[in-house]
């Protein structure tokens, strides 16, 4: 889909005169608005491009222009650190499953490995960001959620549903998830420990220092588990061990704001039957490091925001754990470096933003890519990297915003060129608008387009029952959103939206079931054109506000998402992702205040997935719908906090991905203390 710049329309965001504060537990879009008429905080559901909490100076953005709270013409859910105290979660991966528009397909507990999709898309089609810096792995999206940060390091999480090319580039075909970490505002520290079922144990600590405009925050975390399943031979095959370290620093004064971060994540996990149902003792090791530097001026007519980053990834996959007979280990190493420039300025016709980004992806491997001119040694082995791929991506962004009281219109365009396969510059426009239908009701509509380049695995992985196509075309998407949002500061917030996605050249791994079982293989293809439409409903109620005569029930959240996909009917074809999506997803939660400074959070998720998988016996099985209930009881003691949480209270047996069973009942107890 090639667009001329002359056809581009213009985009808008303006400040709104009240701020948000958090008090709800789920879903992602549950926030809190402080009424300008009183000091009471009213929990509501809110979804917008940019949300600022005046009480804590939090600002999040899903466009090239930051504003505290624009007219909400895009859907983005926000979950803050304060809300996590009500959720029974052990990893960032667990948190986003409470966003009703997000498909979280876990292959193991505590973030061992998780595939994240948005609105029926797959894990390769979502941009993953850390403090606004893209950390997607060009090798595969399977490992994009290897974060160097712990839950306690998070300030808030943004989930943008729908194409986000204007904000986050070519990897955000279906949406984007941005993990925003905390900034030290004072000198202090915190430590925590947890232990629970299946040999689970975790511990971590962080220390921060802030003085004279400077801030520094350092955290270290460790966790492990024996896992909840064993292979047919009786060996552990879902165990996990991780180590994380993260440092964030910054400086700010009246003229400038600078921030930087550096982090590392080391993980080892039993991969069960993650990649093949024929082998149940797979194993994987990853090492990831992240560095970034960002700056922006805080005064002046022209706002400038440059950034630079470098992400390093190493991966070792063992089809048969601990043995290279008969299949050698797969080794991969990638380096992603980039620089970006974003700026905006005000003039008579509104606010205009200009942006550019250059990113280089360099991967070397034992089995992915083209032959290297000179092999490179694999550290710790007697082998060499003999294959690789280097590609450079250039993005140019133009966006303009205007605002006329009750109506706003905005539009922009991103131009993308990639050195891979000699791809020419392509342009992808987007238009957003919103209309205030009174003080409490708002109508919004969007049209956005985007693309996604194939991962190196999709292009070159032709090992062990897989056959890749290095001539795959990029995926392209056109999406339309239409919805209403109701905001009542007395304690009710609701929204309803419908959306339509038209995706062409969808990339997928498919298997021809007409072939003999011993001849079947997975093949990467531009499978088909996929059209999907969906509807999403959200509602949140502050029971403390609506029912002031009681103090037991604090809040209730309800949300539901429905998706229907239409595609060319291809009989006897099994898909790894395109034909598998959450047809129905519902999320409900309630927060209850208890005596003795205790709080109980209860959540329930129902999921009904379309598609099928092949089990370890070669039988094709349909996914069964399931419901899972979680609970967390927490004592808030100020400096000391104690909690007990349980996942899957009823011990439900279910599958999120392929033939990998999910854990049954899981109990955890934890303790944290503020050190100083």
N, C-alpha and C positions, 0 to 999 in steps of 0.2 A: 504494500500500500504506500505509494509515493504521493506526497502532497507538496504543492507549491507554497512558498512562504506568503504569496499574495493572498492566499485564502485563509490566513490565520485570523482568528478572532481574539478577543481580549478578556482578561481575567480580573476578579475583584475580591479584596478582603478589607474590612474596616473594623476599628475597635468598637466593642460593645461595653456599656458602662457598668457592668458588674463582673465579679470574678468568681472563680470556682474553688471549692475546697472539698476534700474527699471524706466520705463516710460510709460508702456502700461496699459490698463485698464482691459482687459479680452480677452480670457479666462484665466484660472489659469496659463497656461504655457507661458503667454506673459511676457517676461523679456526684459532686455536691455543690450547690450554688448558695452563696450567702446573700440573703436579702438585704438590699440597701436600707430597709426600714427598721431593721433590728439586728441584734448580734447572734441570732439563732441560725444555725446551719441547717439547710433543707437538702436532704439527699435527693438527687434526681438522676435520671439517665440522660447522658449527653453524648452526642457524636458530632465531631466537627473536624475541620482541617487543622485548626490551631487552637489550643486551649491554654490559657494562662491562669494560674492560681495566684491571685494577688497576695494571699496569706503567706505563700512560700516562694514567690517569684519564679514559679515553674513556667517555662514556655516550651511548647512543643509545636512542630510544624510539619505539614505535608505538602508544602508548596515552596516555591523559590522566595517567597516573601513572608517573613515572620510578622504576625500580628497577635495581640493577646487573645482575641476571641472573634474571629470573622463570622460572617454570615455562613451558617453551616450547610454548604452545598456539596460537601463530600462526607463520607462516613469514615470516621476513625474512632476506634475505641481506646480509652486510656485507663490504665490501672496503676495506682500509685503504691508506694511502699506501705502506707498506712492501711491499705485495704488487704494486704497479704496476710495480716494477722488473723483473718477469718477463713482463710483457705487452707485446706489440707494438701499442701504441695511441697515437693522437695527440690524442684528445679524450675528454671525458667520455662522449660518445655511443658511442665505441668500447668503453669499459669495460663498460657494462651489457650488451653482447651476450654476455658470458660468464655471465650469469645464465640458467640453463636455462629458467626460466619466463617470460622476457621476450622479446618479439618486437621486434627492432631493424630497422626498414626504412629503410635509408639511401638518400638521394637524391643524395648527394655525399660525398666524402671529408672527413676532418678536421672533422666536425661542421658541414658546410655547411648541411644540413638533414636532420633525422632524425625519423621518426615512431616512437614507443615505445608498444607495447601489452603487456599482461600477461594471461596465461592466456586467450588467444584474443580479448581485447578490442582496441579500436582506440586511436589516439593521443589521442582526446578524453577517454578514460575513465580516465586516470591522473593523479593529482595530482603535480606537480613542485614540489619545495620546495628552498629555499636556506637553510641553517641553521634549518630548521623553519618558514620563512615561505613560504607558497604564492606562487609566481610564475607560475602559469598565465595565459596570455594569453586574455582573453575573446573576442578576435577569432577566433582559431583555435589549435588545439593544434599545428599544424605548426611554429610558432616557439617553443614552450615550452622547448626545449633551447638557447636562446640564453643561455648562461651568461656572466657577466663574469669567471669564474675559470678558471685554467689547471689542468692536472693537478697541477702542483706546489703548488697552493694547497689541495689537498684533504687533509683529515684522514681521513675515511672516507665511504663511500657506503652508504646503507641502501636496500634494495629490499623493500618489503612486498607480498606477493602476496595478493590477495583484498580484499574491501571494507574500507575504512578510514575510514568516515564518522565514527566516534567520535573518531578522532584528528585527521583532516585535512579533514573537512567534505564538502561535496556534490560536489566534483570527483573524489573518489577512488572511483569506482564499482568498478573492477577492481583497484586497488592504488595504491601511492604510491612515489615515488623521492625520497629526501632527500639532498641534497649538503651535507655538513657540512665547513666549511672549517677550516683550521688556526688556532690561536691562538698568538701569539708567546709563548714561554716564556723567551727570552733575547734579548739583542741580537746580531744577526747578519744575514747576507745570502747570497744565492745567485743565480747567473746561468747561463743555458743557451742553446745554439744548436743548431739542427738543419737539415739539408738533405737533399734526396733527389730521387726521380723526379718527372717532370712539373713541373719548376720549383718544387718545394716548398722553402720556407725559413721558418724560425720562430726567434724569439728572445724571451727574457723575463728578468726579474729581479724579485727580491723582497727587501725589507729589513724587519727586525723590531726592535722595541725593547721591553724589559720591565724594569720597576723599580718597587718600592714598591707592588705591587698593580695597577699600570697595565700594559697591554699594547697594542701597536700593530703592525699588519702591513700593508704596502703592496706590491702587485705590479702590474706592467705587462707586457703580452704583445702580440706582433705576429706574424702569419703570412700567407702567401700561397702560391698555386699557380696554374699555368697551366691545370690541369685535364687530364683524360685523354681528352676527346672533343671533337669539333667538329661544328658544324651541317652540313647538306647544302650550304650555301654556303661552307663552309670556315672559318667564324668559331669562336673559342673559345666553348663553351657550358657548361663545367663548371668555370670558373676561380673562385677564391675569394680574398678578402682580409678579414682581421679585425683588430680592435684591441680590447684588453680592459684594463680597469683595475679594481682592487678594493682596498678599504681595510676592515680590520676592527680594531676597538678594543674595549677593555673595562676594567673595574675590578672587583676582588674583594677582600673581606676576610673576617673571621670571621662577619660578619652578612649580607652581601649580595653578589650577583653581578650585574653589569650588562654587557651587550654591545651593540654596534651595528655596522652595516656599511653601506657605500655602494659601488656599482659601476656600471660602464657597459660595454656591448658594442656595437660597430659592425661590421656585416658587410655585404659586397657579394658576390654570387655569381651566376654564370651558372646559370639554373634549367632549362636543357636542355629536356626535355618534362615537367617536374614536374607541371604542372596541366592540360596538354592535349597529346595526341599529335599534334595538327595543327600545332603551332608549336614549333620546336626552337631558338629563340633568345630564350627567356624570361629575365628578369633580376629580381633582387630586392635591395632595400636595407632593412636594419632598424637601428634605434637603440633601445636599451633601457637604462634606468637603474633602479637598485634601491636603496632605503634602508629600514632597519629599526632598531628599538630594542627591546631586551628586558631584563627584570630579574627577579630572584627572590631571596627571602630564603633563607638557609641555616641558620637556627636558628628555634626556635619550634615550637609544636604545629601551627599552621596554616601551610601552605606556599602562597605566592602567587606567580604568574608572569604579569604583564601584558606585553603586546607591542603595538607599533604599526608600521605599514609603509606605504610608498607606492612603487608600481611604475609607470613611465612607458614606453610603447611607441609607436614610430613605424614605419610600414611603407610602402614604395613598391614596387609590382609593375608590371613592364613586360612586356606580352605579346609585344611586338616590341622587342627591346633597342635603346634609344636613339631610338626613333621612336614618336610618338603618332599616327601615321597608319597604319592607319585607326582604331586603338583607343587612346583616351587612357589614361594611366597611372592605376592605382588607388592612392589615398592613404588611409591609416587612421591614427588616433591614439587611444590609449586610456590612461586613468589608473585605477589600482586602488589604493584606499586602505582601510585597515582597522585596527581595534583588536580585541584579544583579551584575554581574562582567563581564567586557569586556576588552580585552587587544589585542594588536597587536605588532609585531616586524618585523624588516627588516632583511633579510639575503640574501645569494647569489642567491637564486632561487625566490626571490620576497618578498612579504609581507604576513604574516600569522596572522590570527585573531582567538582567542579563546574566547568563551563566555559561561556563565551559568546563569540561573535564577531559583529561587524558589519562587513560589507565592501561597499563601493560600487564598481561598475564603470561607468565613463563612457567611451563610445566615440563619436567623430565620424569621418565618412567621406565619401568621394565617391560611394559606391555601396552602403553598408550601413546599414540602420536606417530610422527614420521621419524625415520632414522636420523640420529644426531651425526653431525660432521665429526664430532669427537666425543666418544663415550665418557661419562663421568662416574667416578667411583661411588658406590653406595656405602656410606660409613657403617662400620661394624660388620661388614660382610666381605666375601671374596667375589662379589658381583659388581656389575656396572649398570648405570642407567644408559640404555642404548637408544631410547626413543624420546620424543618430546614434541611440544607445540608452543609456539610463541605468537601471540596476537595482541594487537593494540586497538583500543576502542576510543573513539573521539566523540564527544557529545557537545552540542551547542543548544542552549535554551534561551528562548525569548518569551517573556510573560508580561502582561499588562493588566492592571486592576483599575476599575472605576466604581464609584458608589454614588447612588442617587437616593438617599434616604431609605425608603422602604424596598428598593430594588437594587440588586447588585449583579453585575455581569463581569465575567473574567474569561480570559482565553490565553492560550500559550501554545508553543510548539517546541518539540525537541527534535533536533537533527542528529542522526546517529550514523557513523561510519566505522567499519571494522576491517582490519587488514586481513582477517580470515576469509579465504576464498575470494579475495578481491572485491568485497562488498562495497558498493557505492553508497554515498550519503543518501539516507532515507529520512523523510520528515513525518512526524506523528503529532497531530494537533489535538487539542482538547478544549472544551468549553464548559464552564460551570456558571450557574445562575441561581439566585434565591430571591424569594419574594415574601415579605412579611404580610401575613393575612391577619392583622391585628397584633396585639401585644404578646399573645401566647402561641399562636399558630404560624408555622412557616412552611412554605412550599419550596422544594429544591429540585433541580434537574441538572444532569451532567451528561456530557458526551466526551469520552476519552479514548485514545488509541495508544498502542504500545507494541513493542516487539520483545522477543527473547532469543538470544543466541544459544545454540546447542552447547551442552557441557562436553568436555573432552571425553568423558566416559561414553556419552551417547554417540560420539563421532568415531571412537576407536576401540571400544571394549569388545574384543572377539575371542574370549577365553571361556572354557568350561561351560558350553551350552549357550553362549551368547555370540551374536554376530552383528557388528555395528556397521553403520554406513557413514563414511567420512564426507559424503556429499549432501548431508541433511541441510535443508533450508531453515532459516529462522522462523519461529512462530510469530504470528501477528494477531492482534486482538482489537476489536472495536466494541465498546461497551456503552450502554445507556442506563442511567439511573433516574428514577422519579420517586419522590416521596414527600411525606408530611411529618412534621415534628411538632409536638405539643409540649409546652413548658409551663408548669404551674408552680410558682415559688412556695405554695402552701404544702408541697410535698409530693407532687405527682409529675412524672415525666414519661412521655410515650412517643414512639416513632413507628412509622410504617413505611416501607419502601419496596419497590419492585425494580428489578434490574434485568437487563438482557445482554448477553455476551455472544459475540460472533467471532470465533477463533478459527483461523485458517492455518494449514500446514502444521497441525498439532503433532508434536513429537511424542512417540510412545514406544515401549517395548511390547511386542505382541508375539503370540505363539499360535501356530496353526494346529488345531486339535485333530485335523484329518490325517496328519502324519502318524506313522507308527510311534508308539510311546518312546522307544529307544532312539528315535530320530528327531524328536521334537527339540526345538531350540528357541531362544528369545532373540528377536531381531528388532533393531532400532529403525523406525520408519517415520516419515511424515504421514501419520496414519490417515487423517481425514479432516474435513471441516467439521467442527463441533459447535453447535448452537445451543445455548443454555439460557434459561430464564429462571429467576428465583424471586422469592418474596421473603422479607424479614420483618419481624415484629419484635418490639422491645417495650418493656414497661417496668418502672421502678417506683416504689412507694415508700415514703418515710412514715412508718407507723407511729413513731414518737410524735410526729407533727400532726398527722391526720387523726390520731386517737390520743390526745394529750392526757386523758384520764388514766392511762396505763403506761408503765415503763418497762414491761417485760419484753415485748416485741419491738425490735429496733427498726428493721427494714425488710422488705421483700423485693426480689427481682425476678422477672419472668422474661424469657426470650425464646423465639422460635425462628428457624430458617428452613425454607423448602427450596429445592433445586430440581429442575427437570432438564435433562440433556437430550438433544436430538442429534443424531449422526447417521451416516450412511450405514444401513444394516449389513453387517458382515458376519454371516453365520460361521460357527465353528472357529471363532477367533477369541483367544483369551488375552486380556489386556493387563498391563501392570499398573496403569493409572488412568488412562483416558476414559475407560469404561467403568472405572471405580470412583464413586463420589458419594458424599453424604446426601441422600435424597431427603431425609428428615433429620433435623437436630433440634433438640429442645434443652434449655438450661433453666434451672430454677434454684433460688437460694433464699435463705432467711437467716437473719442475725438476731440472736436472743440475748438480752441482758440478764445475767444471773447474780445472785447475792455474792458477797465477798470478792468484789472486783473481778468477777469472771464473765466471760462471754463465750457463747456457743454459736458456731457457724455450721449450717447444714446446707449441702448442695446436692443437686441431682442432675444427671445428664442422661438424655435418651438419644440414641443414634441408630439410624437405619441406613445401611450402606448398600448401594447398587454394586453389582459385580460378583466375581467369583475368584477362587484361588485353588491351587493344586496342593493337596496335603502330602504328607511324607510317604503315603502309599500310592501316589499317582492318581488319586481320585479328585475330580473337579467338584468343589463344594461352593455353594452360594453363601455369601455373608449373611449372618443372622442378626436381626436387630437386638439391641440390649440396652439396659438401663443400669447406671452405677450411682450409688449414693456414697458420699464422703462426709466426714464430720471432724470438727476441730474444737476442742475445749481449751481455753487459754485463761490463765490467771495473770492479770496485769498488776504487777507489784511495783511499778515505777522503775526503780533501778534493776529489779529482778523480775523475770518473766518465766513462767513454766507453762508447758502445753502438752496435750495428748491429742493425737490425731489418728484417724483410721480411714484408709482408702478401701473402696469396694466392700462396704459393710456387710452385704449379703453373700459375699464370696462368689459373685457371678462369673461364670466361665465365658470368655468372649475373645474375639480376634479383631485386631485393628488392621493388621497387615499380613497377608499371606497365611502361611501355616504356623505363625509364631504366636503361641498362646500368651495371653496377658496374665499378670499375677492375680491371685485371689485376694482374700482378706489380708490387709497389711496394716500393722499398728506401729506407731512411733511415738516416743516421748522425748521431749527436749527441754533445755534450760539455757537461758541467756542472762548475761550480767553486763551492765554498763560499768566499765573499769574506772573511769575518771572523767 
